[in-house]
């Protein structure tokens, strides 16, 4: 798809997958709107993207706050007149048992990861439907299909994101608007910098670069598929878990117990 001149809104654009996705769209001459809570970091990303000679617009917004998102949507649509691609990428995780996780920590993950996605979708979807074109890309996780112990709240938010996306995909048939979920596994970003991960190993030999996932985000923005799993072979692991849970769940539990031990060491 030719993205030159298209308007692309990316949340969580100050680092990681969001920042890299912004760069990939900028390379394609799209007008990129960078959204995040941290305006200073957004300005750094904006400066980095200036070499691509395209329009970059910074908007500081906490997407977990409904009123802030509504204002953001209004300003962006007034300024650009349209939104062609919405990338709901902002999110974070906290590693702990349900018993030890504070209820406020559970709520904050759900508010950003899921409700933030829902708020942004609600604010831009009417314009897409009006123009009968556009695409929503929701960056979820393999944790949206497999419940991981120690990540219950994060998994819940991503399960919710996938269910929301699947339901919406049925509603969007024939409207000219599409939706695709990108589900990566273990990406080398600052996601694991949260203190809750302790001394746990951050990455493995199979962990992904943010560029790999960002390329999938760009593909997703014009894809008819509901979900793109990154890397593709992990889809088989999801299928196995859903088909043979009695074999896979004990393995997942064993890995969790080892990870909690290494976290405490």
Protein Blocks (a to p, Z undefined) as FASTA:
>chain_A
ZZehiacddehklgcjllmmmmmmmmnopacddddfblmlmmmmmmmmmmnopacddddd
dfklmklmmmmmmmmmmmnopafbdcdfbccdddddfklpcfklmmmmmmmmmmmmmmmm
mmmmmmmmmnopacdddddbfklmbccehilmmmmmmmmmmmmmmmmmmmmgonlpacdd
dddehiadfklmpmklmmacfbdfkbccfklmmmmmmmmmmccbfbdcddfklmmmmmmm
mmmmmlmmmmmmmmmmmmmmmmmZZ
